[in-house]
Amino acid sequence: MIALVNPVSSGVFLSAAFRERGEECVLVYSGHFAAAAEDGGPGQCVIHRNVHRTARLLRDLRVRHVVPGSEAGVDLAHRLAEHLDLPRNEDATASARFDKARMVDALGDAGIEVPRQALVATRKDLPGALDHVGLPVVAKPPASSGSDGCRICRTEQDAAEHFMAIHQRPNLLGAVNEAVLVQEYLPGSQYLVSTVSMDGQHYLHELSRSCVDERDGMPTRRHTISCHRLGLEEHRVLAYVYACLDALGIRRGAANTDVRLTQAGPRILEVNARILGPTLDPDPYFKAFGSSQQHLLVESLLAPADFRRRLRLGYTPPNVMGKAFLRSFGSGVLRGIPGLEAVRRLPGFHSGTSLPEVGSTVKDHALTTGSTGIVYFVHEDEPVVQKSLAVVMGMEDAGTLFDIVAV
């Protein structure tokens, strides 16, 4: 029996991957995610109220592994595994794996080059933090996901307004932002690195370049495109990421890491010690990489001998994958998706998922939650994928993809 903690977003297909192997899962929900237990799919559900009670229930079910099913499950999954004395990542760095401020501090203490930062608890502390970090800065909650509450601030006034907008407000994970993290803005190419680890060895599943736009001060991930082969820059990024995983005590399980490659070298944005989100269909990943991160994680837990053999293999994906997070750049009621047929005819088109229903309300276009759909392109030639992604971006910018009526 496997326990999946808050299996929302990235954890939806993880549960299915375990069931494909014939392994039963118990789904653990906490906080405001408890409402998801009603449609959590097959398997038993546990509503978490306290660690002692939940651990007792999991022990009675003979749970062998406790796995985070989303960013909201990282902390609780570790605490439950620790309470049950089950395999887990290192205890000493547990808080640094979900608190972004502690994460950067831990990496810096380990001798890794990191961006300047300051944790701001009150409005009066903000000017001193900005003097220390230096404008421009990125201000965000210390713990959240999907770019929630993240903003690029180029002036002190921008930073003050954003601080007041998110301070003491609930974030996407349901927690209150008791402080705001202010980090040095890092120019450069952004990379996404997805891994699965076992016994301290890290297997590279995906290394992609991210196209990130700034929209009204919000960093907005438009798409990613996987690196078919690793060049000098990619090897520098990968070595840096592995050093970060080691410093954070990530010896097992899934992780995904965002890095900016600056003129001074790679610099961390964040490490997420869980499956990559949002809700990502594994099928295009099998086409592009030969497997998905969900299925690799399952293999590492249920078939460790097979995973050890995989660790000896290099990174040689058969195809290139482009993943576009569809954006409406407007809010209102969705009347139709007139550009979807043209997108489906683009070279390399594989599939589209999580598309909004006609008649639904579209909002939060800046968040990377996949709420307005994700489109996948898979092809052996990178230029083909690049051109198709550029067409999608052009349609989004021109407003020809979605038909939305403002209300």
Secondary structure, 3 states (H helix, E strand, C coil): CEEEECCCHHHHHHHHHHHHCCCCEEEEECHHHHHHHHHCCCCEEEECCCHHHHHHHHHHCCCCEEEECCHHHHHHHHHHHHHHCCCCCCCCCCHHHCCHHHHHHHHHHCCCCCCCEEEECCHHHHHHHHHHHCCCEEEECCCCCCCCCCEEECCHHHHHHHHHHHCCCECCCCCECCCEEEEECCCCEEEEEEEEEECCEEEEEEEEEEEEEEECCEEEEEEEEECCCCCHHHHHHHHHHHHHHHHCCCCCEEEEEEEEEECCEEEEEEEECCCCCCCCCHHHHHHHHCCCHHHHHHHHHHCHHHHHHHHCCCCCCCCEEEEEECCCCCCEEEEECCCHHHHHCCCCEEEEECCCCCCCEECCCCCCCCCCCEEEEEECCHHHHHHHHHHHHHHHHHCCCCEEECC
